[in-house]
Amino acid sequence: MSGNLKHKTLKITDFGLAREAYTTTRMSAAGTYAWMPPEVIKSGTYSKASDVWSYGVLLWELLTGETPYKGFDTLSVAYGVAVNTLALPIPKTCPEAWGKLMKSCWELDPHRRPSFSKIKQDLDEIARSGFAQTPHESFHTMQDGWKREIAEVLQELRRKEKELRSKEEELSRVQQEQQFREEDLAKRKQELDAREIELLGRELKIIITQNTPTPKKRKGKFSKSKLRLLKREPGNISFPLDFRHTITVQPTVIRDDCRPRTDTPPGSPATRLRAIAPPSNKSIKYSYFI
């Protein structure tokens, strides 16, 4: 910048947007969530269209004199803007040209947002409209009405957000309780299965002890020459004769007939494995195991 700056008057204005900030915790490395477009919040994708979105928020702030998403938690704003469940309310009495311009800046598809050249053309048309000739007192009165309307809308949004958060917490609690019940049932089932196997082993041990077979005495003398003959000609071993099962394991249905209440439906019958020893005088040729 060249030239003599002496005796120059510099006017600095903030258009009423400056506010006292006590903390900077709501600032991220990329900016403030309330002014950031969805694609920046979700994936950090920046473009000129991202600036157009932020400029639309700035226009809203200039017109209404309000802070975007006032009273909302920072992360709630980020999530709501990112998933398109939270948007700045445009007052009903806002001039159509202003509302149309802001909505175009907030298109979800960045490619559909206007360029700054187009925004300048729209602003020039608004400047030539009757709205630009609105007296200051009338504009401030209109702006006060917009603030009340925006406050009501944001309050309703906060109420819905609180209600939704309460429902989410309740759903999370119910799901956690259900998970605990499922884990408890799975643990009890494992314990019952282990007890069943233990009981089955005890039954088998008792049956085996009670039914110890006594081998018959061999008649005659064992010929070693026959054994050598079998070794020279393998595969000639005969099938077992008079084969029978002395122990079998079968499922047994257990019904619970001692229900405490008569109005409750009967439960599903349970089954357990039982070891059974058939009578010694009964030959079983085939046996099915389930």
C-alpha positions in Angstrom: 0.0 0.0 0.0 1.6 3.3 -1.1 0.8 6.9 -0.4 0.8 9.1 2.6 -1.4 7.8 5.4 -1.3 11.0 7.4 -4.5 12.7 8.2 -6.5 9.7 7.0 -9.6 8.5 8.8 -10.0 4.7 9.1 -13.4 3.4 10.1 -13.4 -0.1 11.5 -16.8 -1.8 11.9 -17.9 -5.3 12.8 -21.5 -4.9 11.7 -22.6 -5.8 15.2 -21.1 -9.3 15.1 -18.4 -8.9 17.7 -19.0 -10.8 20.9 -17.1 -11.3 24.1 -15.7 -14.8 24.3 -14.6 -16.4 27.6 -13.3 -19.6 26.2 -12.1 -20.9 22.8 -13.0 -24.5 23.4 -15.6 -24.6 20.7 -13.0 -23.8 18.0 -11.5 -26.6 16.0 -8.4 -26.5 13.8 -10.6 -25.8 10.8 -13.0 -23.3 12.3 -16.2 -23.1 14.2 -18.8 -25.9 13.6 -21.8 -23.5 13.4 -20.2 -21.9 10.3 -18.8 -25.1 8.7 -20.5 -27.0 5.9 -21.4 -30.7 6.3 -18.6 -31.9 3.9 -16.0 -30.2 6.0 -17.3 -31.6 9.3 -17.6 -35.1 7.9 -14.5 -35.5 5.7 -12.5 -32.2 5.9 -13.1 -31.5 2.2 -12.6 -27.8 1.5 -13.5 -25.8 -1.6 -14.8 -22.5 -2.6 -18.3 -23.9 -2.1 -17.4 -24.4 1.6 -16.8 -20.6 1.9 -20.2 -20.0 0.2 -21.9 -22.1 3.0 -20.1 -20.1 5.7 -21.0 -16.8 3.9 -24.7 -17.9 4.0 -24.4 -18.3 7.8 -22.8 -14.9 8.0 -25.7 -13.3 6.1 -28.1 -15.0 8.5 -26.2 -13.5 11.4 -26.2 -10.0 9.9 -29.9 -10.1 9.2 -31.1 -11.6 12.5 -28.4 -10.3 14.8 -28.4 -13.7 16.5 -25.7 -16.2 17.2 -26.0 -19.4 15.1 -27.4 -22.3 17.2 -27.2 -20.4 20.4 -27.6 -22.6 23.4 -26.6 -25.8 21.6 -23.7 -28.0 22.6 -20.8 -27.8 20.2 -20.8 -31.5 19.3 -24.6 -31.4 18.9 -24.1 -28.7 16.3 -21.4 -30.6 14.5 -23.5 -33.8 14.4 -26.7 -32.1 13.5 -25.2 -30.1 10.6 -23.2 -33.2 9.3 -26.3 -35.4 9.1 -28.7 -32.6 8.0 -30.9 -32.7 11.1 -30.1 -29.2 12.2 -30.4 -26.0 10.2 -30.7 -22.3 10.9 -34.3 -21.2 10.9 -35.2 -18.5 8.4 -37.9 -16.1 9.9 -41.3 -16.3 8.2 -41.3 -12.5 7.5 -37.8 -12.5 6.1 -37.8 -11.0 2.6 -38.1 -13.7 0.0 -34.9 -12.7 -1.8 -32.8 -12.9 1.4 -34.3 -16.3 2.2 -33.7 -17.7 -1.3 -30.1 -16.5 -1.2 -29.4 -18.1 2.2 -31.0 -21.4 1.2 -29.0 -21.5 -2.0 -25.8 -21.0 0.0 -26.8 -24.0 2.2 -27.3 -26.5 -0.5 -26.1 -29.9 0.6 -24.5 -30.6 -2.7 -21.5 -28.2 -2.9 -21.8 -28.1 -6.7 -25.2 -26.6 -6.5 -24.2 -23.6 -4.4 -23.9 -20.3 -6.2 -20.6 -18.7 -7.0 -19.6 -15.4 -5.3 -20.2 -13.7 -8.6 -23.8 -14.9 -8.6 -24.1 -13.9 -4.9 -22.9 -10.4 -5.8 -25.6 -10.1 -8.5 -28.3 -11.2 -6.1 -27.1 -8.7 -3.5 -27.2 -5.9 -6.1 -30.8 -6.8 -6.9 -31.7 -6.7 -3.2 -29.9 -3.3 -2.9 -32.2 -2.0 -5.6 -35.3 -3.4 -3.9 -37.6 -1.6 -1.5 -36.2 -3.6 1.4 -33.0 -1.5 1.2 -35.0 1.6 1.9 -36.5 0.3 5.2 -36.0 2.8 8.0 -33.6 1.8 10.8 -36.3 1.8 13.4 -38.6 -0.4 11.3 -35.7 -2.8 10.6 -34.8 -3.1 14.3 -38.4 -3.8 15.1 -38.5 -6.4 12.4 -35.3 -7.9 13.7 -36.6 -8.1 17.3 -39.5 -10.1 15.9 -37.1 -12.4 14.1 -35.1 -12.9 17.2 -38.2 -14.0 19.2 -39.2 -16.3 16.4 -35.8 -17.8 16.1 -35.6 -18.2 19.9 -38.8 -20.2 19.9 -37.6 -22.4 17.0 -34.3 -23.1 18.7 -36.0 -23.8 22.0 -38.2 -26.4 20.3 -35.2 -27.9 18.7 -33.3 -28.1 22.0 -36.4 -29.7 23.6 -36.5 -32.4 20.8 -32.8 -32.9 21.1 -33.1 -33.5 24.9 -36.1 -35.8 24.4 -34.2 -37.8 21.7 -31.1 -38.0 23.9 -33.2 -39.3 26.8 -34.7 -41.9 24.5 -31.3 -42.9 23.3 -30.0 -43.3 26.8 -33.1 -45.4 27.7 -32.6 -47.6 24.7 -28.9 -48.0 25.5 -29.8 -49.0 29.0 -32.4 -51.6 27.8 -29.9 -53.0 25.3 -27.2 -53.3 28.0 -29.6 -55.1 30.3 -30.6 -57.4 27.5 -27.0 -58.2 26.8 -26.4 -58.9 30.5 -29.3 -61.3 30.5 -28.1 -63.1 27.3 -24.6 -63.4 28.8 -26.1 -64.8 32.0 -28.3 -67.3 30.2 -25.3 -68.4 28.1 -23.3 -68.9 31.2 -26.0 -70.9 32.9 -26.4 -73.0 29.8 -22.7 -73.8 29.8 -22.9 -74.8 33.5 -25.9 -77.0 32.8 -24.2 -78.7 29.9 -21.1 -79.3 32.0 -23.3 -80.8 34.8 -25.1 -83.0 32.2 -21.8 -84.3 30.9 -20.6 -85.0 34.4 -23.8 -86.8 35.3 -23.6 -88.8 32.1 -20.1 -89.8 32.9 -21.1 -91.0 36.4 -24.0 -93.0 34.9 -21.6 -94.7 32.4 -19.1 -95.4 35.1 -21.8 -97.1 37.3 -23.1 -99.1 34.4 -19.7 -100.2 33.3 -18.8 -101.3 36.8 -22.1 -103.2 37.2 -21.9 -104.9 33.8 -18.2 -105.9 33.6 -18.1 -108.6 30.9 -16.6 -112.0 31.7 -14.7 -113.4 28.7 -15.4 -117.0 27.9 -12.7 -119.5 28.2 -11.1 -120.5 25.0 -11.7 -124.1 23.9 -8.8 -126.1 22.6 -5.3 -124.9 21.9 -4.4 -121.8 19.9 -2.5 -122.6 16.8 0.4 -120.3 16.0 0.4 -121.6 12.4 -3.0 -120.1 11.9 -1.7 -116.7 13.1 1.2 -116.9 10.7 -1.3 -117.7 7.9 -3.3 -114.6 8.7 -0.2 -112.4 8.6 0.6 -113.7 5.1 -2.9 -113.2 3.8 -4.2 -109.9 5.3 -7.8 -108.8 4.9 -9.3 -112.1 5.7 -10.5 -111.2 9.2 -14.1 -112.3 9.7 -16.9 -110.0 10.9 -17.8 -110.1 14.6 -20.6 -112.6 15.4 -23.5 -112.0 17.8 -22.5 -108.3 18.2 -24.7 -106.3 20.6 -24.6 -103.0 22.4 -24.4 -103.3 26.2 -24.6 -99.5 26.8 -26.5 -96.8 24.8 -27.0 -93.1 25.3 -30.4 -91.7 24.4 -32.1 -88.3 24.9 -34.8 -88.2 27.5 -37.6 -85.6 27.5 -38.1 -83.8 30.8 -41.3 -81.9 31.3 -41.9 -79.4 34.1 -45.4 -80.2 35.4 -44.9 -78.2 38.6 -45.6 -74.7 37.3 -46.4 -72.2 40.1 -49.1 -70.4 38.0 -51.9 -72.0 35.9 -52.2 -69.0 33.6 -48.7 -69.2 32.3 -48.1 -71.1 29.1 -46.2 -74.4 29.4 -42.6 -74.2 28.7 -40.7 -76.1 26.0 -39.8 -79.6 27.1 -36.1 -80.0 28.1 -34.0 -82.9 27.2 -31.0 -84.6 28.8 -28.8 -87.5 27.8 -29.1 -90.7 29.8 -27.0 -93.8 29.7 -29.1 -97.0 29.4 -27.9 -100.6 29.8 -30.3 -103.0 28.0 -31.1 -106.4 29.6 -28.3 -108.8 29.3 -30.6 -111.4 27.7 -31.8 -109.1 24.9 -29.6 -108.8 21.9 -29.6 -105.5 20.1 -28.5 -105.7 16.5 -28.8 -102.0 15.6 -28.7 -98.9 17.8 -29.3 -95.2 16.8 -27.6 -92.4 18.7 -29.1 -88.9 18.7 
